[in-house]
Amino acid sequence: MKRLFLYIAFITLFVACRDDEHMVVAEYQVIPGNSNPTSQITGMYLLNEGNMGSNKCTLDYLDFTNSIYIRNFYPERNPTVVKELGDVGNDIQIYGNKLYAIINCSHKMEVMDARTGIRIGQVEIPNCRYVRFYRGYAYVSSYVAGVQIDPNAPFGAVFKVDTTNLQITDKVTVGYQPDELEVLGEYLYVANSGGYRVPYYDNTVSVIELERFKQVKKITVGLNLHRIRADKYGKLWVNSRGNYNDIYSPYGSVPSQLFVLEKKIGTNDMVVTDTLNIPCSNMALHGDSLYIYSYEWDNERNDGTPSYAIVNVHTKKLTSHNFITDGTEKEIKMPYGINIHPETGDIYVTDAKNYVSTGTLSCYDKYGKRKWRVQTGDIPAHMIFLMKK
C-alpha cells in the first residue's frame, strides 16, 4: 500500500543516565490533516501494552495541533526514570491535570502531568487493571493475586486513591479478577471476569456505593465479563467474552455476547434487560452509536474472525455490520483498541498484529474510510483524548 505519511525524523533528543546507558530516541512522523483552532481537543495519548515480561510498555502521542505522531513519548520527557513505564500497560485516563497509566505487571499506577508527560509519581497497586474517577478519587480495579492462572485465585478488589496526594485511602473486595469499571450516578459498577480461574469464570457485575465505599450487590450478567460502558440514557453496556473451549468447561461452549443493564422501575437497582447475540471484544461510544469490534476464536480452524459493528444504544438495534467501508479492515490482523473523536467522529482502531512486533493505528473518517495509518509501539491498546485547559 502506498505510504500516506511523510517520515521526517528519527530525533536523538539526549543520552539518558540509566543503568544500561542506552540512547533515548523519539520518532516524529507527520500525518495528513489540518489543524482546527476551534477544536477543544489538542491531542490523543496511546498506551502500548508491550508483550508481557518484556518491560516494553510505551506511550505515544498524537498532536492534533501540529499534525504529528510521536512514538516513544515517555522517555523523551522522563530521561532519568529507570525501566521507563514498565511491564504491560493496561489502561490510560486523564483526570484534572494528571495523566494516569495503569501498568499491570509492574503493579503500579503511573501518574504524569497531562500537558507535558512529565512524571509526578506512582501508586503501588497489586496486579492493577483499570481506573475511573469520582469526586477527587481514583478507583482502580485489581486482581490482587499474582499474575498467573490459578483455580484458587482469590477475590479481587477496587482501591480508592486520593488524586491530590496519590495515597491509597481504602479498598473494597469485589468479584473474581475484576476488569473494567464505570461510574454511573453515585455507584461504581465493576465487571468481574474470573479469568484466572478458567474455566470457572465469574459472571457478575459488582455494585459499589461510592460514598460509603461498600459493595452492596452483585448482578448476574454473563460469563467472563470484561468491558463496561454507560450511555447517555443511563444504561450500562457490558460484554461477555464467553468460553470457546468447551472440552473442560462446565458451561459448554458459550459465545461472546453483549448485555444491557437498566434501572428496575421505581428503584435504583440495575438489572439485565437485554441480551444481544453480538460478539464484542471492545467498544466505544459516540452519541447514540456504540462502535464494536470482535475477534471470535474458532477452535476447529485454530484461527479468529474479526468483525466491526455499530449498535444504536437508544433502540438497542444493530445498525451496521461493518463500520469500515473501504475494505481496509482486511489489512487489520488483530484489532486491539478503539476510540472515537468526540468532535469529528473519526474512528481510531489499533492493530496488535502478532503481539510481539510493532503495531499500527488507523484513523477512519465517520463514513468508515481510512484517512491514514501510522506505526505504533508493541500491542497498541488504550487511547485517551487531551482537552484544552
N, C-alpha and C positions, 0 to 999 in steps of 0.2 A: 504493500500500500504506500502511496505517495506520502512522504513525510509532510505533516501540516505545520511543523514548528521550525523556527529558526533557533538553532542551538548557538548561544552566544558566548558561553564561557565556562570553563572549569576554573573557579577562582580560589586560589590558595589564600586564605584570609590571615592565617598565622600558624605558627607551630605551638601547640599547647604543651604545658608541662604535665605529662602523665607518666605513669609507670612504664608504659611500653613506648613512649616517645614517638607516637605515630603522627602523621600530618593530618590536620583537620581541614577537610575540604567540603565546601558547599557548592552545589551546582545550580546555576541560574539558567532558566530557559524562558524565552518569550513565547507567549501563547496568543492566538488570534483573539481580538476583542477590543472594544472601545470603552474607555473609562466613562462612567456615568457620574458626574459631580453631584447629582441629586440623590444618589443611592445612599441608603443608611447602612449598607454593608460594605466593609472595606477589604475583607479577605476571608479565607477559609483555611483552618488547620486540618491536616490529615495525619492521623496516627497510624504508622505501620507497625503491625504486631511484631514481626520478626519471628523466625522459627524458634520454637521452644528449646531452651538450653543454649541458644547461640548468642544471647545478650545483644541482639541486633534490633531492638525496638528503636525506631527513628521517628522524627517529626518533620513533616513537610509543611510548607505554607504557600497558599495561592493568593497572590497580591492582585486584587481586582483593580486597584487604583493605577498600577503601572503595567498591568497585564503580564506578570512574571510569575513563574512557578519556581519555588526554591526547594530543592531537595536537601535533606540532612540539615535542617534548620537549627536544631538544638545545640550541637557542639560549637556552631559559629557564635552563638550567644553565650555559651557557658563553657569556655575552653578549659577550665580547671576542674570540672566535675569528672571524677573518675568513673569509668564504665558508662558514662553518659546516662541515657534514660533507663536502661536495664533490660530485663527479660520479659517479653510478651506484653505489649500494650493492649489493654482490653477495653478502654473507654476514654473519651475526652469530652470535657464540658467546660463552659465558661459561666462564671457567676460573679457579678460585680466586675472588678478589675483583675480578677485572677483566672488563670487557665489551669484546669485540673486534669491530670492524666493518671489513669489507673494502670499500674504496672503489675500485672497479676503474679507472675512467678518470682518477682523481686519483692513481693509482699509490701507494696508501698503505694501511696498516692502522692505523686509528684506535683508540686504547686509552683506555677510560674506567673510572671506578670503577663497579662493577656495582650498588652500592646507590644512589648519588647521581646517576650520569650525568655527573659532572664529569670533564673531560678530563685524562688523565695524560700522554699523549704520542702519538707516531705513529712508525711504521716505514715507510720508503720502500721499496716493492717494485714493480717494473715490471709493469703490467697484471695485478695480482693478482686471484685468483678466489675461492678458498675456504680455510678454515682448520680444522685439527683439532689435538689436543694429545696429548702423551705425555711423562710424567716431567719436567715443568717446561719443556718446549719447545713452541712453536707451530710448526706445519708449514703453510706457505702455498703453494698452487699458483699458478703464474704462467705467462702466455703469453709472457713475456719481451719479445717484439717489440711494435711499436706497435699501436694499436687500428685495424686495417684488414684487409680481405680481401687475402691475398697468397699466390699459389700457391707462392711460395718461402719462406713463413714458416718460421722455424727451430723446432727442438725447444723445448719448454717446460721448466720446472724446478720444483722444490719448494725453498723457502727454509726454513732452520731458524733460529728466533728464540728467544733466551733470554727467558723471560717475567719474569725478575726485573729485568733492566736494559734490556730491549727492544732488544738488539743482535743483528744477524744474525751467526750463528756458522758457517754452512755453506750449501752449495747443491748439489743433485744434478740432473742432466739426466734428463728422462723423455721421454714421447712428445710428439706434436704437440698443442698447445693443451689442456693438462690442466685438467680441471674439478674435480668433487668428489673428495674423498679420504676414506678411512676407515681407522682403526686397528683391527687385529684381531690379538690376540696381540702378538708383537714385530715385526709387519710393518705397513707402510703401503701401502695399495692406492690407486692413482690412476687415475681414469677419463680416458683421453685422447680428445679429441673430434676434433681436426684441423679444427675449424670454420673457421679462416682459409684453409684450403687447399681449400675447396669447389670442385669436387665430389669431390676426392681426400681423403676423410675418413680419420682414424685409426680403428682398430678394436681397440685394445689397452688392457689394464689393466697399468700398471707396478707392480712389486712392489719395495718398498724395505725393506731390512733396517735397522731403526731404530738399533740400537746402532752399527753401522759406518756408517750413513747412506749406503748404497750401493744402487743399482738392481741387483737380482740376477736379474730375469726380467721378461719381458713376456708376458702371457697374451692370445691372440687371442680376442676375445669377439664384438663386433658393431659395426656401422657407426655412427659419430657418437655416441659414449658421452657421458653427462652425469652422471647421479646414481648413487650407490653407498651401500648400507646394509648393516650387519652385524646379523644377528638373533641371538637368544639361543642358537641351536643351532650357531653358528659358521659359518653360511653367509653368502655375500655376494650381495646382490641388485643388479644393475646394469641400467640402462635404456639402450636404444639408440634414438636419435631417427630413425634410418634416413635415407632420402632420398626425398622425394616428387616431386622434379623429375627425371625420367629423360631429359630431352632431351639433356643434355650429360654425364650421369653414366656412367662406365664400369661402374657396378654395376647400372644399370637402376633401376627403381622399387623401393625397399626400405621396407617398413612399419616403424613403431616396434615394438619387442619388449622383453621382459623376460627377463634371463638369470640363472641361478642358478649360483654357483660354490661348490664344496665341496672339502675336502681329499681328495686321492687316497689311497686306503687304504695305510697304512704309511709315509706321507710327510707332509711339511709343504707340499707343492705343492698350490695351488688349481687346479682345472680346471673347465671348464664342464660341468655335469651335466644341466642342463635349459634348454630354450628355450621360453618361454611366448609364444604369439601373442596377447599382451595389450598394447595400446598404453599407453605410460606416459610422461608428461611430468614428473611429480614424485610423490614417495611419502613416507609417514610410517609408522613402526612403532608399534604398541601391542599388547603381548602377542604373541599368535600372528597378529595381523591386520596386513597390510600395506595401508594405505589408498592408493589410487592415483587420480590424475586424469590425463586426457589431453586434448589438443587436436589432433586429426588434421586436417591440411590436405588439401583436395580441389582440385587444380588446375583441373579442369573446372568446378566450381561457383565457384571462387575464394572459398572460404569454408571454415571449420573446424567440426568437430563435437566438443563436449566430452563426456566420459564420466567416470563416477565408480564405481570398483570396489573390492572387497576380495579379497585373496588370503590364504589360510591358509599361513603360512610353514612350518608343520610338514608339512602334506600336499601343499603346492605346488598347491593347487586353488583355482579361483575360487569364492568363497562368496557374493558379491553383485555384481550388475551395476550397482547404484546405491546408494551409502551415504547419499544424500539421499532421504528417503522422503516428504516433504510436497509435492513438486512445485516447490519454490522454486529448484531448480537451473536452471529456465528463466529466472530473473532474473539469472543469472551470465553475463556476456558473455565474459569471458576469465579462466578460473581461472588463478591465478599463484603461489599459495603454499598450503601445507597443514601443519598440525601438530595433534597430539593431546594433550590434557591428560593427564598420566600418572596422575592420581588419579581423575578423574571420567569420563574417556573422551570428554569434549566434543571436538568436531571443529571446527577453525578453518580456514576457507577464504577466501582473498582473491580479489578480482576487480580486474584491471588495466583493465578496460573498454576504452577506445580508446588507452591508453598515454600520453595527453597531458593527461588530466583526472584529478581525484581519484578514487581507487578506493574499495573497501569491504572490510570484514572482517565475515564472517558466522560466528556461533557456532551449531553444531548440537549437540543432546544425542547421547548414544551410540546413540539409536534413529534418528537422522537427521532430527529435527525441529528447525527453526530456532528458537533462543531469542531472538536479537537480531541486529541488523546495525548497523554504525556506519561513518561516513565516515572515510577514512584520507588519507594523502598520495598522491602520484602513483606509480603502479605498486607497490602493496604486495606484498612478496615473501617476506621472510625473518623467521622468528619463533624466539624462544628464551625458555624459562621461567626465572624468577628464583626460586631456592630460598631458604628461610630460612637464616640463618647456621648 
